Structure formats: C-alpha cells, structure tokens
Amino acid sequence: MDKMVIYGGEKLLGDVRISGAKNAALPIIVSSLLTDGWNTFHNIPDLADIRTIKKLLRGLGAEIEGESSVRIRTGEIASCEASYDLVRKMRASILVLGPLLARMGRARVSLPGGCAIGDRPVNLHIKALADLGAEVELRDGYVEAKASRLKGASIYFDIPTVTGTENIMMAACLAKGTTLLKNAAREPEVVNLVEVLNGMGAKISGAGTDMIIIEGVDSLHPVETTVIPDRIEAGTFMIAAGITGGNVKVSGCDPSHLDALINKLRDTGMEITIGDGGIRVKGNKEITNVDIKTLPYPGFPTDLQAQMMAFMSVGMGSSVITETVFEKRFMHASELKRMGADIQIKGNIALIRGVLKLKGAQVMATDLRASASLILAGLAAEGKTELSRVYHIDRGYQQIEKKLSALGANIKRVVNTQAEGI
Ligand code: EPZ
C-alpha cells in the first residue's frame, strides 16, 4: 500500500485549481441509467470512487468512454444487480437502486454495510421506495425491489439524507403522478443532480429547499452537462492555507457553497477574499480557536470536520467540535493525538486544546476525510509524518500530493510495491 511522506513547516503559497465534485459526479453518472442514449458529463474528477461507479455501471450493461469528459449510454441494461463486492467498496453504489427500479421495474442491490464513520443504514431509502409503491424485501444482505410502475407519493425523510434524496428523486422522475419529498437534503450536489435530471426532461422543482416536487414523466432523454466544483476539496485547501499560515488562491470553486466554512475561518483570524473566479485565503500567525457544530447543508459540513479538528489543534485557545451527522466520525482524533494534539472525546463532542506545535509521526488513515486531516496536520507539524493506507485519500482527492507540492508543501507519495504485512 502506498504512503505519503510529509516534512512540515512550509507555508502554502500560490494558486490551486479545484476539480469536479465527487459527490455530484457519482449520482449524475448513475442518472444515465434513466436514459437509453449517449449522455456526456464534463469536469468528472479522476478518483477511485469514480472508477468504482463506472465499473458498477459497466456491470449493468452501460457503455462508458472517456475520463474527465465521460460519455455513457445504457441502451441495454443487461443486469439489475449490484453485487456486495462493489457496494461494500463504496456505499454510494446504493444510488443505482432507484434508477434501476424506475427504468426496469426491478433491482437487487447489496446493503452497503457500515464504514469507519458509522453504520450508514439505508432504511430511509427503502421506506421511501415502498411509499412509491415498490415491493421491497431484505434477503441475504441484499435489497430486492420490484414495481411494475412506481406511483407518486408524499414522502417525509426523518433525516435530510443526501443520497436518499438523490435516490428517490431519480426513482420518482419516471413514476406515475407527483411526488413530494419533505425534509429533503439541500446540498449543492442535490441541486446539481436536479439540474441534470431536468435537462433530461424531468419536471422537478424546489431544488435547494427542504421540499422537492417531482412530476413523473414517461421517459427521459440523454443530456450533456458539467459537474459543479468540489466544495469539500476547496474547503480542505482553504484550511491547509490556514494551518500553514500561507496565502493561497483557491480557483474554480463556487464560494456560495462555502458560506459556513468562510464564516468560521474568518473567526479564526484568516483573511478571506472572494472574487476573480475563486477565493483567496491568507493564514494568520495567531490562530483563534472556534467552536464547530456539523449540520446538514447549509450548516457546517461534516466532511470538513476532521480538517477543522487538525487546524484547531494548533490554535491559541480551545475548541468544542460537535458532530451531529455521523455517530463515530472522530477516528482521526486518536491519530492527531499521536502527533501531540490535546483532544478529549465524549460521545459526539470533542474538546480540543490548542498546542504550540504538532510533532511529525507515523499515522494511519481510517477514512477519506480523516486522511485529509492527517495530511493537514503533517503540513504544520515539526519533522516527518508518514501517512499509511493512502488509498482512503485517493477515493476523494485528485492527486492531492501534486496539488500541495505545487503550493510549496514538502510531500511525496511512496509507492509500496510489496503488499504490507497483515
Ligand atoms: C453523503 O453521504 C455524502 N456522500 C457524504 O460524503 C456526506 O458526509 C453525507 O452525505 C452527509 O453530508 C455522497 O454524497 C456520496 P446521509 P450519505 O444519508 O448520503 C443517516 C465524503 O466524505 N441515515 O445524508 O450516505 C446516516 O447514518 C462522504 O465524501 C439513516 O439513518 O449521508 C447519517 O447519520 C462521507 N438512514 C445521516 O443520516 C438512511 O437511510 C446522514 O446521512 C440514510 C441516512
């Protein structure tokens, strides 16, 4: 397994260009299942998760060409089954459930299972599909669903689930009648998917609010579109500028997707200027600690919580971080403590007391955003940090070490050809 080797202490300076959003590209690629012609999607990021979803769709019969601009046609759907070995690698695979059901009238998708940040149930997806008239059964670890034609319904989500909203929207596009989605997710990635589906001929309104209305149509046609920039990648680089006291222009991002983070980073003493096609962020010598509470969009994103914990661990005071979205998304804390961070965890609350300096150490990535957090800590730490299991980071960041090196970071990827001992 590859690892990253970082020597800390360099200020990040220069311009970084943000790639397409992983969490927009995944549902948009899956939406091609709803049409039988050639779709073209631009600004697709080069990530492990994108390769996984393409492999899954090819297994269902899709023809797929291209990398950053991807052409997809699912004229013939050869299979309606998403197997465990693919779904367990990426839980977003559950997104094929709704489109397969809507297009083919049946679907058999493995339950994703949990991951490092939580159990990740899909009960809300399943309940909503049943509300749309599907017969849904759980058998041998798979969701088995069938419906001759889905029927519009009024659906309430107990939690504004992001992929749940996306799954049900895609299913409801081809249902007979109108569907109301109440307490729907408001993330920009959901809004991007609605734009794509409406471009295919769907009739969806209310995107970006907690009430989405989908008027069912009989069929959809292919579309050409461009995926929005990745707000979590952008936020990660903004925090990297803060923790290294650097001065970075984050280009090609959409500042309107980052209000919660911009607000918090300004409170830490960073200077943030919006304009000229991006955001310029300047770190401050003195880092003021802030409290963070993660919430569904437009609240502070849970996907930036780990990165902020690294940043606050070198502040001048103390921070309380409350994680309300996932039940165990503090795996990075123990690794940060091995670098000298002072962090106490009580349930879903972390108390961070700032220390003068972190110390480089051998650390291990446990999940995608925890890996980003440890890289940020390594950039600021004294000495050498070795991060193992970097396959986690490759799921969601396109060539992060190249982008950081171009900003002056001393970071290298060491390709380890031997399989590491168990
Ligand atoms: C999406 O995951 C993102 N992934 C996650 O990003 C992100 O952290 C999350 O939304 C929250 O913003 C993609 O978009 C591919 P949820 P998702 O359903 O849809 C509970 C990253 O790092 N829940 O909004 O799986 C769930 O357990 C990833 O890029 C149920 O209880 O998240 C969680 O506690 C990580 N039952 C909460 O809701 C359900 O049926 C929010 O989950 C569904 C969800």
Residues whose N, C-alpha, C, O or C-beta is under 5 A from the ligand:
A	BS01	EPZ	N23 A92 R120 P121 V122 N123 L124 H125 I159 P160 T161 V162 T163 G164 T302 D303 V325 F326 L368 R369
